[in-house]
């Protein structure tokens, strides 16, 4: 088992994967606690640094690149410093950013976290400020994205739609991706926070428990019967082939439309640090594994190992082939 998984990781290298979605700049504004303000009962922080990290679909892009994929990023950024820095970060990872369109009429989706800490205190987030447009894409931007998608998808090994609900994926883009992938025989997966049932015809679906529950009208999935019902309903409504539902500390379960089901428990429940962005890691690892020749079960196992690594790291994190191999080797000792 372990040698087969490790061989698949080697085969990730240079697999072409397109990731389409909401490109987010996660900004961490660091401050040292100085005193309490005299103006209001709030902390005064001395600026200690600022870091931009790829978030949203850009985190999926970052993960795929770190794992060795030849990544094509598709989305929208604003004509601002956050968009420029985010694009430059992806370029340093050898990501093809020709499909990242600059739209001067909207800001780059930005989530700024104010982090406070000091020598005798624990570093913690005290507030988050989000900036994004709620407007639909302009006709011009939409057409540029559609043109790039249609021309580039036939050369891909896999395509991922990372839909965080921030208006980067229009109905036309959604339909174009599914149609072009199916026509070209390219494996496609969607990870949608709020709107998964709109992706009719997509072959692979990833949802966490709360997303899957909302998709079928439940508040939660509190037992196996409800989990199976949610997966079955998504498979049927979308005419999908596979649904992967992540379940936090319970691991993940893969459902195939032919009735095949496999549950994969977590590998390191005692070491969870931060689950931010772990779903992005799951999606791209699974799709790179399928592109590398894995069957569904092994692709999900690799995705599970990758998620187990990034949840040990703070914030939106990535893993490397070497870390993935080490985790597999340690587990199968």
C-alpha positions as semicolon CSV with decimal commas, in nm:
position;residue;x (nm);y (nm);z (nm)
1;X;0,000;0,000;0,000
2;X;0,260;0,258;0,108
3;X;0,489;0,200;-0,192
4;X;0,198;0,237;-0,431
5;X;0,097;0,568;-0,273
6;X;0,455;0,697;-0,279
7;X;0,491;0,607;-0,647
8;X;0,174;0,803;-0,721
9;X;0,324;1,109;-0,553
10;X;0,623;1,090;-0,788
11;X;0,376;1,087;-1,076
12;X;0,221;1,417;-0,959
13;X;0,513;1,601;-1,112
14;X;0,419;1,830;-1,400
15;X;0,061;1,704;-1,429
16;X;-0,130;1,994;-1,579
17;X;-0,407;2,116;-1,352
18;X;-0,626;2,423;-1,399
19;X;-0,777;2,584;-1,091
20;X;-1,061;2,829;-1,146
21;X;-1,220;3,035;-0,874
22;X;-1,211;3,309;-0,614
23;X;-0,851;3,429;-0,583
24;X;-0,810;3,560;-0,229
25;X;-0,525;3,750;-0,065
26;X;-0,502;3,648;0,301
27;X;-0,326;3,939;0,473
28;X;-0,178;3,895;0,820
29;X;-0,110;4,230;0,986
30;X;0,114;4,168;1,287
31;X;0,125;4,394;1,592
32;X;0,300;4,393;1,929
33;X;0,074;4,484;2,219
34;X;0,182;4,825;2,345
35;X;-0,088;4,948;2,582
36;X;-0,462;5,011;2,622
37;X;-0,586;5,312;2,426
38;X;-0,707;5,618;2,617
39;X;-0,966;5,677;2,345
40;X;-1,149;5,345;2,389
41;X;-1,105;5,015;2,576
42;X;-0,900;4,859;2,294
43;X;-0,543;4,743;2,247
44;X;-0,287;4,969;2,086
45;X;-0,057;4,764;1,863
46;X;0,284;4,859;1,731
47;X;0,312;4,749;1,369
48;X;0,546;4,450;1,349
49;X;0,500;4,328;0,995
50;X;0,262;4,229;0,721
51;X;0,239;3,904;0,523
52;X;0,028;3,811;0,221
53;X;-0,062;3,443;0,179
54;X;-0,265;3,289;-0,107
55;X;-0,620;3,213;0,008
56;X;-0,940;3,077;-0,143
57;X;-0,879;2,935;-0,490
58;X;-0,529;3,082;-0,475
59;X;-0,460;2,851;-0,180
60;X;-0,565;2,556;-0,396
61;X;-0,329;2,686;-0,666
62;X;-0,047;2,720;-0,412
63;X;-0,107;2,367;-0,282
64;X;-0,107;2,213;-0,629
65;X;0,214;2,393;-0,724
66;X;0,390;2,287;-0,404
67;X;0,295;1,926;-0,473
68;X;0,463;1,948;-0,813
69;X;0,174;2,012;-1,049
70;X;0,201;2,236;-1,354
71;X;-0,069;2,478;-1,243
72;X;-0,284;2,717;-1,446
73;X;-0,464;2,973;-1,229
74;X;-0,787;3,129;-1,358
75;X;-0,972;3,408;-1,179
76;X;-0,993;3,781;-1,118
77;X;-0,789;4,028;-0,915
78;X;-0,815;4,403;-0,878
79;X;-0,569;4,664;-1,000
80;X;-0,428;4,703;-0,651
81;X;-0,127;4,608;-0,437
82;X;-0,297;4,296;-0,298
83;X;-0,368;4,164;-0,647
84;X;-0,017;4,240;-0,767
85;X;0,144;4,072;-0,466
86;X;-0,084;3,768;-0,487
87;X;-0,008;3,722;-0,857
88;X;0,365;3,763;-0,796
89;X;0,358;3,501;-0,520
90;X;0,195;3,252;-0,756
91;X;0,446;3,334;-1,031
92;X;0,734;3,254;-0,795
93;X;0,580;2,905;-0,765
94;X;0,596;2,870;-1,146
95;X;0,218;2,903;-1,177
96;X;0,081;3,008;-1,516
97;X;-0,117;3,325;-1,436
98;X;-0,226;3,418;-1,790
99;X;-0,581;3,332;-1,686
100;X;-0,576;3,570;-1,386
101;X;-0,755;3,876;-1,526
102;X;-0,706;4,223;-1,378
103;X;-1,036;4,406;-1,334
104;X;-0,986;4,774;-1,235
105;X;-1,355;4,799;-1,139
106;X;-1,333;4,560;-0,843
107;X;-1,086;4,507;-0,558
108;X;-0,887;4,192;-0,507
109;X;-1,074;3,973;-0,258
110;X;-0,884;4,045;0,062
111;X;-0,917;3,904;0,414
112;X;-0,703;4,107;0,652
113;X;-0,642;3,950;0,991
114;X;-0,512;4,173;1,267
115;X;-0,281;3,958;1,481
116;X;-0,178;4,069;1,829
117;X;0,095;3,928;2,046
118;X;0,391;4,004;2,265
119;X;0,676;3,843;2,452
120;X;0,452;3,726;2,736
121;X;0,131;3,674;2,540
122;X;-0,006;3,424;2,292
123;X;-0,032;3,552;1,933
124;X;-0,398;3,565;1,837
125;X;-0,635;3,714;1,582
126;X;-0,834;4,002;1,725
127;X;-1,034;4,109;1,420
128;X;-1,070;4,032;1,047
129;X;-1,154;4,287;0,778
130;X;-1,290;4,155;0,447
131;X;-1,294;4,342;0,118
132;X;-1,465;4,210;-0,196
133;X;-1,712;4,309;-0,464
134;X;-2,062;4,162;-0,458
135;X;-2,120;4,262;-0,820
136;X;-2,128;4,019;-1,111
137;X;-1,829;4,008;-1,345
138;X;-1,835;4,263;-1,625
139;X;-1,908;4,133;-1,975
140;X;-1,551;4,205;-2,086
141;X;-1,387;4,019;-1,795
142;X;-1,630;3,729;-1,830
143;X;-1,548;3,694;-2,199
144;X;-1,172;3,698;-2,135
145;X;-1,208;3,419;-1,879
146;X;-1,433;3,214;-2,108
147;X;-1,189;3,245;-2,397
148;X;-0,893;3,133;-2,186
149;X;-1,088;2,843;-2,033
150;X;-1,211;2,709;-2,366
151;X;-0,868;2,732;-2,529
152;X;-0,670;2,583;-2,241
153;X;-0,881;2,307;-2,084
154;X;-0,825;2,049;-2,362
155;X;-0,454;2,040;-2,270
156;X;-0,516;1,981;-1,900
157;X;-0,494;1,658;-1,700
158;X;-0,746;1,786;-1,442
159;X;-0,958;2,091;-1,365
160;X;-1,075;2,219;-1,025
161;X;-1,344;2,480;-0,960
162;X;-1,292;2,645;-0,622
163;X;-1,610;2,842;-0,558
164;X;-1,606;3,040;-0,233
165;X;-1,916;3,239;-0,329
166;X;-1,732;3,561;-0,411
167;X;-1,877;3,615;-0,760
168;X;-1,571;3,510;-0,963
169;X;-1,754;3,220;-1,127
170;X;-2,043;3,332;-1,344
171;X;-2,311;3,089;-1,466
172;X;-2,152;3,107;-1,813
173;X;-1,810;3,011;-1,673
174;X;-1,961;2,729;-1,470
175;X;-2,135;2,585;-1,775
176;X;-1,835;2,638;-2,002
177;X;-1,598;2,453;-1,767
178;X;-1,826;2,151;-1,725
179;X;-1,909;2,130;-2,096
180;X;-1,549;2,172;-2,214
181;X;-1,410;1,923;-1,962
182;X;-1,669;1,659;-2,051
183;X;-1,621;1,709;-2,423
184;X;-1,240;1,689;-2,391
185;X;-1,245;1,399;-2,144
186;X;-1,071;1,603;-1,873
187;X;-1,147;1,513;-1,509
188;X;-1,325;1,798;-1,329
189;X;-1,401;1,859;-0,961
190;X;-1,597;2,130;-0,784
191;X;-1,557;2,248;-0,427
192;X;-1,839;2,498;-0,371
193;X;-1,919;2,654;-0,036
194;X;-2,276;2,762;-0,110
195;X;-2,386;2,659;-0,458
196;X;-2,280;2,303;-0,537
197;X;-2,619;2,204;-0,682
198;X;-2,562;2,447;-0,970
199;X;-2,279;2,232;-1,110
200;X;-2,481;1,982;-1,308
201;X;-2,263;1,751;-1,515
202;X;-1,945;1,788;-1,309
203;X;-1,773;1,453;-1,255
204;X;-1,626;1,492;-0,905
205;X;-1,762;1,681;-0,606
206;X;-1,600;1,767;-0,275
207;X;-1,805;1,899;0,018
208;X;-1,755;1,919;0,390
209;X;-2,035;1,793;0,614
210;X;-2,200;2,129;0,672
211;X;-2,191;2,218;0,301
212;X;-2,336;1,881;0,200
213;X;-2,607;1,915;0,465
214;X;-2,707;2,261;0,341
215;X;-2,711;2,139;-0,019
216;X;-2,986;1,886;0,061
217;X;-3,180;2,102;0,308
218;X;-3,047;1,960;0,635
219;X;-2,899;2,158;0,923
220;X;-2,644;1,885;0,996
221;X;-2,560;1,530;0,892
222;X;-2,592;1,365;1,230
223;X;-2,576;0,997;1,129
224;X;-2,463;0,762;0,852
225;X;-2,809;0,747;0,693
226;X;-2,817;1,124;0,650
227;X;-2,461;1,123;0,515
228;X;-2,555;0,858;0,257
229;X;-2,872;1,047;0,166
230;X;-2,679;1,370;0,110
231;X;-2,416;1,200;-0,104
232;X;-2,676;1,010;-0,305
233;X;-2,882;1,320;-0,366
234;X;-2,578;1,519;-0,485
235;X;-2,469;1,234;-0,713
236;X;-2,815;1,205;-0,864
237;X;-2,891;1,576;-0,902
238;X;-2,556;1,656;-1,062
239;X;-2,516;1,331;-1,253
240;X;-2,173;1,314;-1,090
241;X;-1,946;1,015;-1,067
242;X;-1,795;1,064;-0,721
243;X;-1,874;1,269;-0,411
244;X;-1,610;1,309;-0,140
245;X;-1,745;1,439;0,192
246;X;-1,490;1,551;0,450
247;X;-1,595;1,502;0,811
248;X;-1,340;1,684;1,026
249;X;-1,209;1,460;1,304
250;X;-1,403;1,167;1,156
251;X;-1,198;1,168;0,835
252;X;-1,371;1,154;0,496
253;X;-1,603;0,928;0,300
254;X;-1,603;0,871;-0,075
255;X;-1,926;0,776;-0,252
256;X;-1,933;0,644;-0,611
257;X;-2,250;0,644;-0,817
258;X;-2,221;0,266;-0,868
259;X;-2,268;0,217;-0,493
260;X;-1,901;0,181;-0,394
261;X;-1,827;0,360;-0,066
262;X;-1,508;0,389;0,136
263;X;-1,453;0,566;0,467
264;X;-1,103;0,692;0,543
265;X;-1,027;0,786;0,907
266;X;-0,793;1,071;0,998
267;X;-0,427;0,985;1,042
268;X;-0,328;1,230;1,321
269;X;-0,630;1,341;1,524
270;X;-0,414;1,437;1,823
271;X;-0,205;1,686;1,625
272;X;-0,465;1,917;1,467
273;X;-0,358;2,281;1,487
274;X;-0,555;2,478;1,225
275;X;-0,802;2,344;0,964
276;X;-0,801;2,666;0,756
277;X;-0,768;2,581;0,388
278;X;-0,742;2,205;0,440
279;X;-1,030;2,148;0,197
280;X;-0,826;2,309;-0,081
281;X;-0,544;2,065;-0,006
282;X;-0,785;1,771;-0,025
283;X;-0,924;1,875;-0,364
284;X;-0,596;1,934;-0,547
285;X;-0,425;1,629;-0,398
286;X;-0,710;1,405;-0,508
287;X;-0,716;1,548;-0,859
288;X;-0,338;1,527;-0,902
289;X;-0,357;1,167;-0,779
290;X;-0,628;1,080;-1,032
291;X;-0,422;1,247;-1,306
292;X;-0,125;1,037;-1,191
293;X;-0,323;0,716;-1,238
294;X;-0,463;0,652;-0,891
295;X;-0,794;0,477;-0,837
296;X;-1,057;0,662;-0,636
297;X;-0,969;0,497;-0,304
298;X;-0,595;0,570;-0,328
299;X;-0,663;0,926;-0,448
300;X;-0,880;0,985;-0,141
301;X;-0,618;0,826;0,086
302;X;-0,351;1,060;-0,047
303;X;-0,584;1,357;-0,002
304;X;-0,644;1,249;0,357
305;X;-0,270;1,229;0,431
306;X;-0,213;1,572;0,275
307;X;-0,492;1,726;0,484
308;X;-0,342;1,564;0,794
309;X;-0,018;1,750;0,730
310;X;-0,157;2,099;0,662
311;X;-0,386;2,101;0,967
312;X;-0,072;2,086;1,182
313;X;0,038;2,421;1,037
314;X;-0,106;2,766;1,113
315;X;-0,324;2,944;0,858
316;X;-0,362;2,849;0,493
317;X;-0,076;2,603;0,449
318;X;0,070;2,367;0,191
319;X;0,252;2,037;0,193
320;X;0,534;1,899;-0,018
321;X;0,585;1,559;-0,183
322;X;0,859;1,488;0,071
323;X;0,630;1,562;0,367
324;X;0,356;1,351;0,212
325;X;0,591;1,056;0,163
326;X;0,718;1,089;0,520
327;X;0,365;1,091;0,662
328;X;0,275;0,779;0,464
329;X;0,592;0,602;0,571
330;X;0,531;0,688;0,935
331;X;0,170;0,571;0,924
332;X;0,248;0,234;0,766
333;X;0,547;0,153;0,990
